[in-house]
Amino acid sequence: MSDPLRRIDALVEEDTLPSPQVRQQLRLAAGLTQAEVANAIGVQRVAVARWEAGLTQPHRGNRLKYAHLLRKLAAKHPDAVEEAPDEG
């Protein structure tokens, strides 16, 4: 399967999250702040910052909410799903 299709499949899975970079791109494409995302999910802003930095992962309940939000944002902003090519 090609990389773009794998990334799209990851966005469709119930609790699978895209890469931290794509998470941030989706939020920015929607014009949302980390605080707004945190408030919608029910966590502190620092949690969203850590998720976007790839430092931590949300726990199951928050992961489902976050994945749902990201899927909705990806549907509205499909161009934001582009990941930077791997540096080798």
Secondary structure, DSSP 4 states (H G I P E B T S, - for coil): --HHHHHHHHHHSSS----HHHHHHHHHHTT--HHHHHHHHTS-HHHHHHHHHTS----HHHHHHHHHHHHHHHHH-GGGGPPPPPP-
